[in-house]
Amino acid sequence: MSDRPDLTPPEPEQPSASEVLGAALSGAARRAGLDPAEGRSTGHVVWSAIGGWRGILESVLPGLVFVVAWTLTYDPATKDANLPLSLGLSVGLAVVFTAVRLIQRQSANAAIGGLVATGVAAALSLLTGRGEDNFIPGFLTNIAYGSALLISALVGWSLIGLAVGFLMGEGTAWRRDKRKRRVFFWLAIVWAGLFAARLIVQVPLYFAGDVTALGTLKLIMGLPLFAPLIAVTWLVVRALYPRASEPSATASE
C-alpha cells in the first residue's frame, strides 16, 4: 500500500439551485439594461427595459391590430367577427417585426418570443373559433409569473432579491440583511400584484366574451403599468445600494 498523499484535486462544488436561478435572472436583467451598478438614469433604464420605440411597437401593435380588426368586422346581430383576418393581421405584423430584426442582424430574441406567443394564441383561437381564446396564453403567463413571484416572497427567496443580489455581486448575502429582505419581499409582492390585477380585471371579460374590451384592457395593463413599476423597482434598488449605483460619489471621497 502506497504512503503517498492523495494528490487528486477536489471536485468543484456544484452551484446551488438559488445560485443558478439568481445568475440566470441577473443575466436576463443585465441584457435588458437593468444593471444598478452602471449608474444610469431612471428614464434611460426604463426605456432600455421596454426596448425603446421598436420594443413598444413590437409589443403593442400586434395586439392593437387584432382588437381594431375584430371591432371593425364585428357584427352585433351574430355577435361574431372576422377572426381569421384579425389573427392573420396580428401574426403577420409579428412576422414582419421578427424578419426586420433578422435582416438587420439585431438581437431578435424578444421579437421571436413575441412571434411564438402570438402564433400559439392565434392557433388556439382558430382551433376553437373563439376570439377570446386568443388571450388564454396571456392568462397562463400571468398566472405563472405571479405565482412564482408570490411564492418566492413567502418562502423568503424573493426572485427580485435573487436577481439584484447577483447583479450587485453579493449573491444571496442580502438574505442576512433584514432591511433588504423586507424590501425585496414587498417588491416581489407588488410585481405579483400586477399580474394578479391583470387576471382579476381581464378574466371576467373573457367569460363574458367581450373581445374588444378584453383586448383594450390588456393593452392598457401592459406597458403603461409595466414601465412605472420598472422605474419604482429601479429607484428602490438604487436606494439599497447607493455606493454601487453612484460610482461618482465613491470617486470623490
C-alpha positions in Angstrom: 0.0 0.0 0.0 1.5 3.4 -1.0 2.0 6.1 1.6 1.9 8.9 -1.0 -0.7 11.6 -0.2 -3.7 11.7 -2.5 -3.0 14.5 -5.0 -6.3 14.2 -6.7 -7.8 17.7 -6.8 -11.2 18.0 -5.0 -14.2 18.2 -7.3 -15.6 21.7 -7.6 -18.7 22.4 -5.6 -21.8 22.3 -7.7 -23.8 25.6 -7.6 -27.0 25.5 -5.6 -30.4 26.0 -7.3 -30.6 29.5 -5.9 -27.2 30.4 -7.4 -28.2 29.0 -10.8 -31.5 30.8 -10.7 -30.0 34.1 -9.4 -27.3 34.1 -12.1 -29.9 33.4 -14.8 -32.2 36.2 -13.5 -29.4 38.7 -13.2 -28.1 37.9 -16.6 -31.5 38.5 -18.1 -31.8 41.8 -16.2 -28.4 42.9 -17.4 -29.2 42.1 -21.0 -32.3 44.2 -20.6 -30.3 47.2 -19.4 -31.3 46.8 -15.7 -27.9 46.9 -14.0 -27.9 49.3 -11.0 -24.1 49.2 -10.9 -24.0 51.1 -14.2 -25.5 54.3 -12.6 -27.8 55.1 -15.5 -30.7 57.5 -15.1 -34.1 56.0 -14.3 -35.6 57.2 -17.6 -32.8 55.6 -19.6 -33.2 52.3 -17.7 -37.0 52.1 -18.2 -36.5 53.0 -21.9 -34.0 50.2 -22.3 -36.1 47.7 -20.4 -39.1 48.3 -22.8 -36.9 48.2 -25.8 -37.3 51.8 -26.9 -39.7 52.7 -29.7 -39.1 49.4 -31.5 -39.9 47.4 -28.4 -43.1 49.4 -27.8 -44.2 48.8 -31.4 -43.4 45.1 -31.3 -45.2 44.6 -28.0 -48.3 46.8 -28.7 -49.1 46.8 -32.4 -49.9 43.1 -33.0 -52.5 43.2 -30.1 -53.8 46.6 -31.2 -54.2 45.4 -34.8 -56.1 42.4 -33.6 -58.5 44.5 -31.5 -59.1 47.0 -34.3 -59.7 44.4 -36.9 -62.0 42.5 -34.7 -64.0 45.6 -33.7 -64.3 46.8 -37.3 -65.6 43.4 -38.5 -67.8 42.7 -35.6 -71.5 42.1 -36.3 -73.7 42.8 -33.3 -76.5 40.7 -34.8 -74.4 37.5 -35.0 -72.0 38.5 -32.2 -69.2 37.4 -34.4 -66.3 39.0 -36.3 -63.8 38.0 -39.0 -61.5 36.0 -36.7 -59.1 34.7 -39.5 -58.5 38.3 -40.7 -57.9 39.7 -37.2 -55.5 36.9 -36.3 -53.8 36.9 -39.7 -53.0 40.7 -39.5 -51.7 40.3 -35.9 -49.5 37.3 -36.7 -48.3 38.9 -39.9 -47.2 42.0 -38.2 -45.2 39.9 -35.7 -43.6 38.1 -38.6 -42.6 41.4 -40.1 -41.0 42.7 -36.9 -39.0 39.5 -36.5 -37.9 39.4 -40.1 -36.7 43.0 -39.9 -34.6 42.3 -36.9 -33.1 39.2 -38.5 -32.3 41.1 -41.8 -30.6 43.9 -39.8 -28.8 41.2 -37.8 -30.0 42.6 -34.5 -31.0 40.7 -31.4 -34.3 39.1 -32.2 -35.0 37.1 -29.1 -37.8 39.4 -27.9 -39.3 39.6 -31.3 -39.1 35.8 -31.8 -40.6 35.3 -28.4 -43.5 37.6 -29.2 -44.0 35.9 -32.6 -44.2 32.5 -30.9 -46.6 33.7 -28.3 -48.8 35.4 -30.9 -48.7 32.3 -33.1 -49.7 30.0 -30.3 -52.5 32.2 -29.2 -53.7 32.6 -32.8 -53.6 28.8 -33.4 -55.6 28.2 -30.2 -58.2 30.8 -31.2 -58.6 29.4 -34.7 -58.9 25.9 -33.3 -61.8 26.9 -31.1 -63.2 29.6 -33.3 -63.5 31.9 -30.3 -61.8 35.3 -30.4 -61.5 35.5 -26.6 -59.3 32.3 -26.6 -56.6 34.4 -28.2 -55.9 35.7 -24.7 -55.6 32.4 -22.9 -51.8 32.1 -23.3 -51.5 35.6 -21.7 -53.6 34.4 -18.7 -51.3 31.4 -18.2 -48.2 33.6 -18.4 -49.7 36.0 -15.8 -50.5 33.0 -13.5 -47.0 31.6 -13.9 -45.2 34.8 -13.2 -47.5 36.0 -10.5 -47.4 32.7 -8.7 -43.6 32.4 -8.9 -43.1 35.9 -7.5 -45.6 35.4 -4.7 -44.3 32.0 -3.6 -40.7 33.3 -3.8 -41.6 36.1 -1.5 -43.5 34.0 1.0 -40.7 31.4 1.4 -38.0 34.2 1.8 -36.3 33.8 -1.5 -37.7 36.8 -3.4 -36.9 36.4 -7.2 -36.3 40.2 -7.2 -33.7 39.7 -4.4 -32.0 36.9 -6.3 -31.7 38.9 -9.5 -30.5 42.0 -7.7 -28.1 40.1 -5.4 -26.3 38.5 -8.3 -26.3 41.8 -10.3 -24.6 43.5 -7.4 -22.1 40.8 -6.8 -23.4 39.7 -3.4 -25.2 36.5 -4.4 -27.6 35.5 -1.6 -25.9 37.6 1.1 -28.9 40.0 1.0 -30.9 37.4 3.0 -28.8 38.2 6.1 -29.9 41.8 5.9 -33.3 42.3 7.4 -33.9 45.6 5.5 -33.1 44.1 2.2 -35.1 41.0 2.8 -38.1 43.2 3.7 -37.7 45.4 0.6 -37.3 42.5 -1.7 -40.3 40.8 -0.2 -42.5 43.8 -0.9 -41.1 44.3 -4.4 -42.0 40.7 -5.3 -45.4 41.1 -3.7 -46.1 44.3 -5.8 -45.0 42.6 -9.0 -47.2 39.6 -8.2 -50.0 42.1 -7.6 -49.6 43.5 -11.1 -50.0 40.0 -12.6 -53.0 39.3 -10.3 -54.6 42.6 -11.2 -54.5 41.7 -14.9 -56.2 38.4 -14.2 -58.9 39.9 -11.9 -59.8 42.5 -14.5 -59.5 40.5 -17.7 -60.8 37.0 -16.8 -64.4 38.2 -16.3 -64.3 39.8 -19.7 -63.1 36.6 -21.2 -66.1 34.7 -19.8 -68.4 37.5 -21.0 -67.0 37.1 -24.5 -66.2 40.8 -24.8 -63.2 40.6 -27.1 -62.9 44.3 -27.7 -62.9 45.3 -24.0 -60.6 42.4 -23.2 -58.0 43.4 -25.8 -58.2 47.0 -24.9 -57.6 46.4 -21.2 -54.8 44.0 -22.0 -53.0 46.8 -23.8 -53.7 49.3 -21.1 -52.5 47.0 -18.4 -49.4 46.1 -20.3 -46.6 48.6 -20.9 -48.5 51.5 -19.2 -48.3 49.6 -15.9 -45.0 47.7 -16.6 -42.9 50.8 -17.2 -43.7 52.7 -14.0 -43.2 49.5 -11.9 -39.8 49.1 -13.5 -39.0 52.7 -12.5 -40.1 52.1 -8.9 -38.1 48.9 -8.6 -35.0 50.6 -10.1 -35.2 53.6 -7.6 -35.7 51.3 -4.7 -32.7 49.1 -5.6 -30.5 52.2 -6.1 -31.5 53.3 -2.6 -30.5 49.9 -1.2 -27.1 50.1 -3.0 -26.2 53.8 -3.1 -22.4 53.4 -3.4 -22.7 50.7 -6.1 -25.2 52.7 -8.2 -23.4 56.0 -7.8 -19.8 55.5 -8.7 -19.1 59.2 -8.8 -19.7 59.5 -5.1 -17.1 56.9 -4.3 -14.5 58.6 -6.6 -15.0 61.9 -4.9 -14.2 60.7 -1.4 
